[in-house]
Amino acid sequence: MTDINIGINKENRSEISEGLKRLLADSYTLYLQTHNFHWNVTGLQFRELHLMFEEQYQELATAVDDIAERIRTLDVPAPATYKEFAKLTSIEEVEGVPSSAQMVKLLTKGHEQVIRTARKVLKVAQEAGDESSASLVSDRMRTHEKTAWMLRATQA
């Protein structure tokens, strides 16, 4: 890291960045999973799910960029390879093509995992007085909570 003075010490920037890296890895893994399901969904709800998954992966594409840029703002390199993401993510990779109902369940589980990851980094950012990271993470939590709710609603 280079010397920067944004009111957050080096140790706190490093700790926040580690949490953001995990959030980035979870978000990117969920992005890939959502895009996969968008391409491969079939069944009676095809059109509805195909379009919903498209909205979700597009939103996640923007999110991963925002998270990576926040990591860079803290003067830490952002992870950017499958290998790094695989080490950092808490979301399990899916083998094969699940049914549309299973896709919805897996994505719901993925969004809930991202929320749990976000809660951990939110606490660290708040304790360090990093309102910018806290705001970003809080916004991500709200988006994932709403998306998980919408996914759960399709299973009713």
Secondary structure as the mmCIF struct_conf table of DSSP 4:
data_model
#
loop_
_struct_conf.conf_type_id
_struct_conf.id
_struct_conf.beg_label_comp_id
_struct_conf.beg_label_asym_id
_struct_conf.beg_label_seq_id
_struct_conf.end_label_comp_id
_struct_conf.end_label_asym_id
_struct_conf.end_label_seq_id
BEND BEND1 ILE A 6 ILE A 8
HELX_RH_AL_P HELX_RH_AL_P1 LYS A 10 ASN A 40
BEND BEND2 GLY A 43 GLY A 43
TURN_TY1_P TURN_TY1_P1 LEU A 44 GLN A 45
HELX_RH_AL_P HELX_RH_AL_P2 PHE A 46 THR A 73
TURN_TY1_P TURN_TY1_P2 LEU A 74 ASP A 75
HELX_LH_PP_P HELX_LH_PP_P1 PRO A 77 PRO A 79
BEND BEND3 THR A 81 THR A 81
HELX_RH_AL_P HELX_RH_AL_P3 TYR A 82 LEU A 88
BEND BEND4 ILE A 91 ILE A 91
HELX_LH_PP_P HELX_LH_PP_P2 GLU A 92 GLU A 95
BEND BEND5 GLY A 96 GLY A 96
HELX_RH_AL_P HELX_RH_AL_P4 SER A 100 GLU A 127
TURN_TY1_P TURN_TY1_P3 ALA A 128 GLY A 129
HELX_RH_AL_P HELX_RH_AL_P5 GLU A 131 ALA A 153
TURN_TY1_P TURN_TY1_P4 THR A 154 GLN A 155
#
